[in-house]
Amino acid sequence: MILADDLGYGDVSCYGGKGVQTPNIDRLAAEGTRFTNGYCSASTCTPTRYSLLTGVYAFRTPGTGIAPPNQPALIPAGTPTLASVMQDAGYATAVIGKWHLGLGKPGKGPDWNGKIAPGPLEIGFDHCLLLPTTNDRVPQVYVRDHHVDNLNPSDPLWVGNKKPSDDHPTVANNKDKLRFQSMRGHRDTFYNGVGRIGFYTGGHSARFRDEDLADRWVDASKRWINDHKDEPFFLFFSSHDIHAPRITHERFQGTTSLGPRGDMIAELDWSVGELVDHVDKLGLTEQTLFVFCSDNGPVLNDDYIDGSVKMLGDHDPNGPFRGGKYNVFEGGTRTPFITRMPGTVPVGVNDQMVCTIDLAASMAAMLNQSGDTFIDSENVMDALLGKPNAKGRDALVQQANGGWGGFAYREGRWKIARNKGGAAYNAHLRLKNSLVPELALYDLQEDPGESNDLSGQKPELTERLNAQMEAIMQRRP
């Protein structure tokens, strides 16, 4: 499973993207099934990742909004997950890449200088090599299994929310060295030319360069696959591309016309190609199911002023949809979604509705494992495998983030979007937009861009869908 970060429906060329060619992602689609109604469950990263692994809508669990650097583990040890289903079925399991689901004990968080647990290894993964949160937050270190990788005990790592000293490197005292200015945030710790959220000191031998993230994870993934090529394996490759700060390896910098954001799409595409080619070289092509998806829709200026708006040209990250990251219009949760398994998954385009939250129940059903706790996940494995006449899900709740943002509910062609106080986050400028109706009804078949609110014309349908969504949201395990 390859999970991109902030990748929009229109960001890849096989979905109509114009600004960057993505030959390796396109190859997955050309050799497999491209879904036109593939979703993530939320338009921000932490809740989507939570739901993907647990099969439970994140809004059911308090504190599952965008996780801060010292967030304790959001998924308690022993919780059945997509990974534990695979592990129980005899698969070797690993997650390599961005985590952003918290680490460490409740009320304490990660012990950066000791054993970091619970974490992925306590919920079904045999191995992990993680970016603990997301790279616009501190710290810039890897966590390998239960410890910070390459940490020197004589240089302990400290992570906190308050400035540790007057001379701590921040944006304020390094303005002349910034790669990107920020609009209002990302001004705490200054590292590698970038302002981050949060503060940290020490751990210098463990720190990485932003430029090397993709290379490190691809190399680690190849080596892990080599070690497990003779047994069933499940790899969750969780890319940081194309999340801000957008700093690619030097060989990708300046290679596209879209600036750093476009260069990151190119780097993501390279990562996909490296993994697909490696599996093919090992002779595992027809035995391996690839699932490619994204944790939420696109955002251009995500506080860092990196040319993403200025250099956009005629590229439209949303494709035909409205919105993007941070809101519940289609652009926020409908993303590229591709499955590939030559000889099993047919080549073509599939219009059935599937969601990242469904992977847990789908894999449990395929492997004859219990999926009883995956209460919001549906078995859509036949649709994912492209079987004739297979159906996806009929309805889906979409959320923005944790404590703020909107909710939406899609049932067939109809969708309601509910924005508290009539406010929705603007995915490009990160400004609140008060022009959004508090409750709107859209016909996605006739109006995929959600431009025509029909709630006034169809009040009974609007009320019914809103009641159905509320009933799902209030349901408790």
N, C-alpha and C positions, 0 to 999 in steps of 0.2 A: 504494500500500500504506500503510495507516494502522495503526501499531503502538501500541497503548495500553500503559501501564506499570502493572503490579500490578492489573490489572482482572480481577475474578473472574467466573466463569460466571454467578453470580446477581446481578451488579451492574447489569445493564441490564434494562430492563423487558420486552423481547421474549424474554428468557431467564427471566422470572419475578421479576425484581427488584421489590421493593415500596417501597423507600425513596426512590428518585429516578426520575422519568420521563425517559426518554431518547428523545425523539421522532425525532431525526435518525438515531441508530443503528437504531432500530426501522424507520425508513423504508428504510434499506438492506436490512433483512431482508424488509420487505413488498414490496420491488421486486426481490428477488434470492433467494438460497438461504442459509438458516441451517443451519449444521452443528451437530449434537448431539454429534459425536465429533471436534471440532476441537481440536488440541493445539499447544502449544509444546514444544520438546524438553527444556527444563530449567525448574526452578521458581525460578530467579534470572536476572537480566537479561543479564549479559555472556555466559554460555554460550549462551543462546537466540539472542542477536544474532549471535554467532559462527557458530552452526550455520545460521541463516537465510541468511546471506550466502554461506557456503562450501559448504553442503550436506554438511558433515562434523560428526559428533557432537563436541561441544567436549571431552569427556573424552579424546579422542585427542591433544589438544595440551596440554602442561603450561602452567600459568599462566593458564588461561582462566576462573578463578573471578572473583568480583566485583573489577573493576579499580580500583586506587588512582589518585589524581590524576596522578601522574607516570608512569603505565604506558606503556611504549613500544608501538608498534603491534602488536597481537596477530595481525593478518592481514598477512603480508609483502607488500611491493610486488610486483605482477605475479601474485598469486594469482588464479586464475579464481574469479569470484563471480557471484552473481545479477546484480549491476550490470554486470559486464563482459560477460556474456551479452547483456544488453539493449543495451549500447554497441556491441558487435560486430555486432549486428543492425540498427544504424542509429538507435537510440533516443538522444535526449538524456536524460541521467540526473542526478538530484540527490538528495541526502539532506539533509533539513532537520529539525532537532530534536536529541534526545538521541543521543549516539554510544556512549560507554562501552565502546569497544573498543581504547583506547590510541591514542597518536599519537607519532610520532617514531621515531628510529633505535633499534635494539637496544642495550641497555646505557646509553642516554642519555635516551630519552623526549623529550617535546616541548621545543623551543627556543622558549619563550614569547615572546621578544623578537625572534625572527628567522623564518626559514622553518620552518614546522611540517610536516615530512614524514619518512617516508611517513604517509599517512592515507587518507581516502576517495578522493582523486583518483588515487591509485596503484593502486586495485583496482577501477576501473570507473566511478567517478562523475565527471561533468564539473564539478559544483558542489556545495558543501556550506556550510551555515550551522549550526554545531554548538554544543551544550552538550557540552564535552569529556568529562565523566564523568557524574555524576548530581548533582542539586542539593543533596543533603545532604553532598556533598564539594566541596572548593574546586577551581578558582577560579570565581567567578560572572562569567564572560566568555563571549563568543561567539568561535568560530573560523570565519572566513570563508575558504574555500579553504585557503590555506597560512599565514594570519596571524591573530593576534588582532585582532578587529574594533575599530576606533576606539582603538587603543592609541597613547598619546602616548610617543614615544621618550625624552622627558625624565623620564618617570615609569615606569620599567621594572617589569615584573611578575616577581615571584619566587614560586615555589611549592615547598614543602618539607614534610618530615615532622616537623621539630623547631621548637619555639617560637623565632621569630627574635629576640625581645627581651623583656625583663621587662614592658614596658608594652604588648605586643601585645594587641589586643582579643580576649579569650576569654570563654567563659561564666562563668568564675570571677570576672572583674571587671566583668561586665555582668548579674548575676543579676536586677536590678530592671528590666531592659529586655527580658527574654525574652518572645517570643510563646508559646513552648512550652517546658516543662521536658522534660528527657530522663531516661530511666531509668538509663542507664549509659554511653552513648557520646555522640557529636556534641557534644563540649565543647571543641573546639580553637578555631578562628577564629570569632569572633562577627561576623556581618554581617547587616544588615537585620532585626535582632531574632531571629536564629536562630543556634544553634550548629552548626558544620559539622565534618566530618572533614578534618583537614589544616590547613596554614597557608599564607597568602599575604599578600604586601604589594605596594603599588604598583598600577599599572594602573587607577587610579581612573576615568579617562575611559572605560574599556572596560567597566566593571562594569554589570550590569543589575539591575533590580528583579525579584524573584521574581514579582511580580504581572503582569509584562509578557511572560512567556515565551510563553504561548499566542498572544497577539495578534501578537507579532513573527513567530512562525513561520507563522501563518496568512497574514499580510500578505505575507511573503516568498514563500510557496508560490503565492499567487495571482499575484504579479508574475512568478514564474518560469514558471508555466503559461501566462500571457499571452505571454511571450517565445517559447514553444515550441508554441503551439497549432496551428500549421500543419505540424507534423512529429510523428512518433512520439515519445512521451516516457514516461519512467518516473520517478515521484516516490515516494521513500520518506519519508513523513511520520512522524517518530518522536516522538510526544508524550511529555512528561514527566508528564502527568496519568495516573494519580492517585498517583504516587510521593511519599513524604515528602521534604522538608517540604511540607505541603499548604497552599500559599498561592496562592489564585486572584486574578484581577483583582477590583478592588473591586466591580464590578457583579455578581459571582457570590457574594460573601461573604454568608453568612447566608440564602441563597436556598433551602436545603433543610433538612430536619429532622435530617439526619445529621451536621451540623457540617462542618468543613473537608473531610473525606473525601468527603462527599456533594456539597459545592459543587464539588469537583474533577471529579466524575463529570459534573456539569452543564456544566462548562467544556469537558471532553472532548467531550461531545455537541454543544456549540456549534461546536467546531472541525470536527467531522465534517460538520455541516450547512453550514458556510461553504465547505468544499471541494467537497461534492456540488453545492451551489447554483451555485458558480462554474463548474464543469465543465458543468452544465446550461445556464447562461446563454451559454456559448460555443458551444452547439450540438453538444457532443461526447458527449452522454449515451450514445448507442448504440455509440460507438467506444471507450468507456473502461471497462476492468475495474477495479472497486474491490475490494480485499481488506482486510477489517478483522479484526484479531486482537490478541492481547495477548502480552507477553513472558513473563509467568508469572501465576500465580494471585494471590489477594488476601492482604493482610495488614492487620490493623487497627492495633494499637499497634506501629508500627515504630520503637521507641525514643522517639520524640517523643510526649509525652502531649498529644494534640490532640482528645480527646473522641470518638475513633473507636469506642471500646468503650462508653463511657457513653451515647452518643447513638444507638446502633445500632438500638434499637427492634426491630421484627419483620423488619427487613431482614437477609437472609442472603447475604453475598457469595459463599459457596461453592455456592449452590443446593443440589442434593441430594447434594453430594459432601463428602468428608472432607478435612481438611488445608488446604493453601494454600501461599503462598510459603515457600521454604526446605525443603520436604519433597516426597516423591514419591507421596503419596496423590493421588487424582484432582483434588482441589481445587488442587493445585500446578501442574498442567500442562494440565488440560482447561479451556479458556477459550472465551469468545465467538469465533466464527469465521464470517464472513459474506462472500459474494461477490455482486457486483451488476454486471450489464451488460445492461440492458433489450434484449430482442430476441435475446439469446444465452443468458444464464443464466436458467433458468426460475424462477418464483416457487414457493417451497415450502421444505420441511424435508428435510434429507439426513442419513442416519444413517451414511454411510461415514466411515471414519477417515482424516483428513488431518492434516498437521502443518506448522508453519512451515518446517521443514527441507526440505520437499518443494517449496517454491516454486522453488528453483534448478533442479532437474532438470525440473520441469514447464514452466518458461518456456523452458529450453534446447530441450526437445522441440518445443514449439509454434513456436519461431522457427528450427528446424532448425540449432541451434548445438550444439557439442560439450558434453556434460555428463559427460565421463569422470572428472573429478576429484571430482564430487559423489557420493562413494561411499556415503553414507548417505541420500541424497535419492532419492525415488522419483517417477516421473512419474505424478502423479494429476490431470493437467490436465483429463481428461474428467470426473472427479468434481467438480473445482472449478467447471467450467462447467455442471455439472448434466446431462450427457448421459445419455440413457436407458441403464440397466443398467451404467453406469460403476462401476468398483470403486475404492475407496481402498486404503490400505495394509493388509496383513494383520497386521503386528506392529510394535511401536515400543519402543525403549529410552527410558526417562525418567530424568533425573538431577536432583539437587538443585542442587549448586554445583560448585566445582572440587575442592579438596583435602579437603572435608568433606561430610558428608551422604550420602544413600542413592541407590540406583538401583532402578529398577523395569522390568518387561518385561510388555507386554501383547500377547497373541496371541488375537484374537477376543474371546470372552467372559471369558477367563481372564487373570489378572494376578498376578504375584508382586511383592512389595515387599521389598527387601533394605536393612536399616538396620544399619550397622556397630555392633556392641556393643549392639544393641537400642535405640539412641538415634535419635530423629528430632526435628528442630527444630519447635517449636510455632509455627505461623504467626501466632498472635495475640499471644502474650506474649514471643516470642523466648526461650523457656526450653527447655532440653533435657528431653525427655519419655522417661523410661526404661521406660515401660510398653508400648512398641512391640515386637513380636516381631522378632528378627533377620531372620527370613525368614518371610513370610506369603503365603498363597495366597487370592485372592478371586475370586468369581464375579460379575463386574460386571453380568451380565444379571439375576441375582436379587438382588444386593447392591451396588448402585452406591455406597452409602455406606461400603463396605469395613469393615463391622462384624463380619463373621464369618470368622475365619481357618480355612480348610479344609485347611491343609498337613498336619495330623495325619491327616485322613481320606483325603487323596489324595497320599501321599508320592511315588509314581512320577511323577505329573504335575508336582508341585512340583520334583522333581529334574530332570526333563526341561526344564522352562522355565528353571530356573536355569542349566543347562548351555548352553542355547541363548543365553541372555543373555550368559553368560561368553564364549562363542565369538565373538559379535559384538563384545564389548568388547575382546577380545584380538586381533581381526583388524587387520592393519596394511595401509595402502595399498601 
